[in-house]
């Protein structure tokens, strides 16, 4: 059990470390040409003695929850499992039934069954607040977040299991 938490913390660190200031998700509808033009513009500084100018540095805006969710896509389970590196850090949306809940001080880990298929299990790590209430075993939930690759852990039967893993930023309990 602790091994799963350690793996999810490592996953979270990899995903957050990969999101440097320059790599943060862009606002929906951003225009690369316009962005280049904005970085080249100058702002005139009021002065009575000279006409000094300084370049304006654009501020990277964090997307709103709605913008982040709208930018999330879905990738078939087989694609996530077969080509995990190809999909790392992609913004994804995943929906399914919670089949296991594990919580501790570092966050919550959920095993999520996609498409009512026990052959399509993903591991979700979530550290946010629970505005809609705690997520319980058996709940049908939608998560929005970033794909982190595959996670391996030891089963209770002694075997090694590898499944896709995601760092969720938002969730919604489907009633």
C-alpha positions in Angstrom: 0.0 0.0 0.0 2.8 2.4 0.9 4.5 1.6 -2.4 1.4 2.9 -4.3 1.6 6.2 -2.3 5.3 6.6 -3.0 4.7 5.9 -6.7 1.9 8.4 -6.9 3.9 11.1 -5.1 6.7 10.5 -7.6 4.2 10.7 -10.4 2.9 14.0 -9.0 6.4 15.4 -8.7 7.3 14.4 -12.3 4.1 16.0 -13.6 4.5 19.2 -11.6 8.2 19.5 -12.2 7.5 19.2 -15.9 5.2 22.2 -15.8 7.7 25.0 -15.6 6.6 28.6 -16.1 7.2 28.3 -19.9 5.3 25.0 -20.2 2.1 25.8 -18.3 -1.0 25.0 -20.3 -2.0 27.9 -22.6 -5.3 29.6 -22.5 -7.8 28.2 -24.9 -7.8 30.1 -28.1 -4.3 31.4 -27.7 -2.6 32.5 -30.9 1.1 31.8 -31.1 1.5 34.7 -33.6 -0.2 37.1 -31.3 1.8 35.8 -28.3 5.0 36.6 -30.3 3.7 40.1 -31.1 2.8 40.7 -27.4 6.3 39.9 -26.3 7.8 42.3 -28.8 5.6 45.2 -27.7 7.0 48.0 -25.6 5.4 50.1 -22.9 6.2 53.8 -22.7 7.3 54.9 -19.3 6.0 58.3 -18.3 9.0 60.6 -18.0 9.5 64.3 -18.3 13.1 64.1 -19.3 13.3 61.2 -21.8 11.2 58.8 -23.7 12.5 55.5 -22.2 10.8 52.3 -23.2 10.9 48.9 -21.6 9.7 45.6 -23.0 6.4 44.2 -21.6 6.7 40.7 -20.3 3.4 38.8 -20.8 2.1 37.1 -17.7 1.3 33.4 -18.1 -2.3 32.9 -17.0 -3.5 29.8 -15.3 -6.5 28.4 -17.0 -9.8 28.5 -15.1 -11.2 25.1 -14.1 -13.7 25.4 -17.0 -11.0 26.2 -19.5 -8.8 23.3 -18.2 -11.7 20.8 -18.4 -12.6 22.0 -21.9 -9.1 21.4 -23.0 -9.1 17.8 -21.7 -9.5 15.0 -24.2 -9.9 11.3 -23.9 -7.5 8.6 -25.1 -8.6 4.9 -25.3 -7.4 2.7 -22.5 -5.3 0.5 -24.8 -3.5 3.5 -26.1 -2.6 4.7 -22.6 -1.4 1.3 -21.6 0.5 0.4 -24.8 2.1 3.8 -25.4 2.4 5.5 -22.0 5.3 7.8 -22.9 3.4 9.2 -25.9 0.6 10.4 -23.7 2.5 11.7 -20.6 1.4 15.1 -19.4 -1.7 15.2 -21.8 -4.7 16.8 -20.3 -7.3 14.0 -20.0 -10.8 13.4 -18.8 -11.7 9.9 -17.4 -15.0 8.7 -16.1 -15.9 5.4 -14.4 -16.7 3.6 -11.1 -14.5 3.8 -8.1 -13.5 0.3 -7.1 -10.9 1.2 -4.4 -10.2 4.3 -2.2 -7.0 4.8 -0.3 -6.3 8.0 1.7 -3.5 9.4 3.8 -2.0 12.8 4.6 -0.4 13.1 1.1 -3.7 12.7 -0.8 -6.2 10.2 -2.1 -5.6 7.3 -4.5 -8.5 5.8 -6.4 -8.7 2.8 -8.6 -11.2 3.7 -11.3 -12.9 1.1 -13.6 -13.5 2.5 -17.0 -16.4 1.4 -19.3 -17.7 -1.0 -16.6 -14.7 -3.2 -17.5 -12.4 -4.7 -14.9 -9.7 -5.1 -17.6 -9.7 -1.2 -17.9 -8.5 0.0 -14.4 -6.6 3.3 -14.0 -5.1 4.8 -10.9 -6.0 8.3 -10.0 -4.1 10.5 -7.5 -6.0 13.5 -6.2 -4.8 16.1 -3.6 -7.5 18.8 -4.0 -10.4 19.9 -1.8 -13.6 17.9 -1.7 -16.2 20.6 -2.6 -18.7 17.9 -3.7 -18.0 15.7 -0.7 -15.7 12.7 -0.3 -15.3 10.2 -3.1 -16.5 6.8 -2.0 -16.1 3.2 -3.2 -18.8 2.6 -5.8 -19.2 6.3 -6.8 -19.4 7.1 -10.5 -16.9 9.9 -11.0 -15.3 12.0 -13.7 -11.7 13.2 -13.2 -9.9 15.9 -15.2 -6.1 16.0 -15.0 -2.8 15.1 -16.5 -1.7 11.6 -17.6 1.4 10.4 -15.8 2.3 7.2 -17.6 1.9 3.7 -16.1 2.1 2.8 -12.4 3.3 -0.6 -11.2 2.5 -2.1 -7.8 2.4 -5.5 -6.1 -1.0 -7.1 -5.8 -2.3 -8.8 -2.7 -1.7 -12.1 -4.5 2.0 -11.3 -4.9 2.0 -10.4 -8.6 3.1 -7.1 -10.2 0.4 -5.0 -11.8 1.0 -2.1 -14.2 -1.9 0.2 -15.0 -2.2 3.8 -16.4 -2.1 6.6 -13.8 -3.3 10.2 -13.7 -2.8 13.2 -11.5 -6.4 14.6 -11.2 -6.9 18.3 -10.7 -10.7 18.3 -10.7 -13.5 15.8 -10.1 -17.2 15.5 -10.4 -19.4 12.9 -8.8 -21.9 11.7 -11.3 -25.2 11.1 -9.6 
